[in-house]
C-alpha cells in the first residue's frame, strides 16, 4: 500500500491507510485480531475457526492498471457473515431467535 501512496496510522481497532484522491481521500480501515462494530462498540475475536468454511476469491481492481495487484483472499461463508452481522442486535432474545433460524435453515 505504501507503493500505491497510502499513508499509515495505528488506530484503536487496528490500522488505517489513506490516500488523497481528487478533492477528497480514500480511507481503508483494517481491523486486526477482531471485528469491531463501531456503532455499538462490540467486538468479535477473529479466530481460525471463523475461516473453517471460508473459500478463496480473487480480489482485483476494476481498472486494467490495477489488475496487477490482484490477490486471492479467504472469504467467510454467507451464513457466517450473517451471524457476525447479528451480534450487534440490541435484544439478546431477538439475536438468539434469528441465529437459531439461520442455523436450522
SVG drawing of the C-alpha trace seen along z (x, -y; Angstrom):
<svg xmlns="http://www.w3.org/2000/svg" viewBox="-36 -19 42 46">
<polyline fill="none" stroke="black" stroke-width="0.4" points="0.0,0.0 2.9,-2.3 3.9,-1.7 0.5,-3.0 0.9,-6.1 -1.2,-5.3 -0.2,-6.7 -0.2,-4.5 -1.6,-5.1 -2.5,-2.8 -6.0,-3.1 -7.8,-1.6 -9.1,1.2 -6.1,2.0 -4.6,-0.1 -5.8,-2.7 -4.5,-3.8 -5.4,-6.9 -4.6,-8.5 -5.5,-11.8 -7.8,-11.3 -9.2,-14.1 -10.9,-16.5 -11.1,-14.0 -9.4,-10.9 -9.7,-7.2 -9.7,-5.7 -9.1,-2.0 -9.7,-0.7 -8.3,2.7 -9.3,4.5 -6.5,6.6 -7.4,9.6 -11.1,8.7 -14.1,7.4 -15.3,4.2 -18.8,2.8 -18.2,-0.9 -21.9,-1.8 -22.2,0.4 -18.6,0.8 -19.0,4.6 -16.1,6.7 -15.8,10.3 -12.4,12.0 -11.1,13.3 -10.2,17.0 -9.1,19.7 -12.5,21.3 -14.1,18.3 -12.4,19.3 -13.1,23.1 -15.7,22.9 -14.1,19.9 -13.3,20.1 -10.8,18.1 -11.9,15.5 -9.8,13.3 -10.0,9.7 -8.9,7.3 -9.3,3.7 -11.9,2.5 -9.3,0.7 -6.8,2.5 -3.8,0.7 -4.8,2.0 -5.4,5.6 -1.7,6.4 -2.4,6.1 -5.0,8.8 -4.7,11.4 -6.6,14.4 -8.2,13.9 -10.3,16.0 -13.9,15.0 -16.2,16.4 -19.5,18.1 -22.7,16.1 -24.1,17.8 -21.1,16.9 -21.2,13.3 -25.0,13.1 -24.3,14.4 -21.5,11.9 -23.8,9.1 -26.4,10.1 -24.1,9.7 -24.9,6.0 -28.6,6.7 -29.8,4.9 -32.1,7.5 -30.3,10.8 -33.5,12.8 -34.0,11.4 -30.5,12.2 -30.8,15.8 -34.0,16.3 -32.5,15.1 -29.4,17.2 -31.5,20.3 -33.5,19.8 -30.3,19.4 -28.7,22.4 -31.8,24.5 -32.0,23.4"/>
</svg>
